[in-house]
Amino acid sequence: MDGSLTLFTVQGTLVALHKHKVELAERAGLTLQDMEEVIHDVMANIEVVSIKEYRHKMNSAIDIMAAIDIEDVPYTALCLAKFLPIWSDDKDFQQQSVVRVITTKELVSSNFL
């Protein structure tokens, strides 16, 4: 990565990323080695954001995501608070239209990496 991309996340995301790297690689059409390289590169640019910075958007995020996947509420709230898209291959995010979703395949093929 050249530093032009800064990613934000809630606490616990990095553990989940490693836990699901095989599934993520399959969804993105990447080899496991390529996915590990993407995770490594991305980790250098991730800022973990305190809930204090997005707590004010939790109710809106609940309205958007509660019927889809309640576990996605913090990520949605963070995106709403920072006016940013979400990077995810989770099809649950595709079921809403408020927060723009960028897939891993789109991210890898972009000029951000």
Secondary structure, DSSP 8 states (H G I E B T S, - for coil): --S---EEE-TTHHHHHHHTHHHHHHHHT--HHHHHHHHHHHHTTEEE--GGGTGGGHHHHHHHHTTT-GGGHHHHHHHHHHT--EE---HHHHT-SSS-EE-HHHHHHSTT-
